[in-house]
């Protein structure tokens, strides 16, 4: 709730954490109902595995392909993933958002974090 790309409020640095703390217990209960955590990592990883397998078959000249996962607000964070990609020596990458549509509060925020990461280097 402190992401200025998501929402801009005059007292956001105070209000954002307050709203998040008010919602935490409710959200925890919802996650417990679906197995104790968000399924997003599991499904994102599976999708990445299947995509890289397909790419390896379709484009063997550039294989092996590797997928990386990055999230805005929970680990693995975007910056950590970009650091790992650099350590792995990645020279070319395709970055895509899994948000179903473009919005400055979702995809835009993610792209801004990537741009800021490289701007600060």
Secondary structure, 3 states (H helix, E strand, C coil): CCCCCCCCCCCHHHHHHHHHHHHHHHHHHHHHHCCCCCCHHHHHHHHHHHHHHHHHHHCHHHCCCCCCCCECCCCCEHHHHHHHHHHCCCCCCCCCCCCCCCCCCCHHHHHHHHHHHHHCC
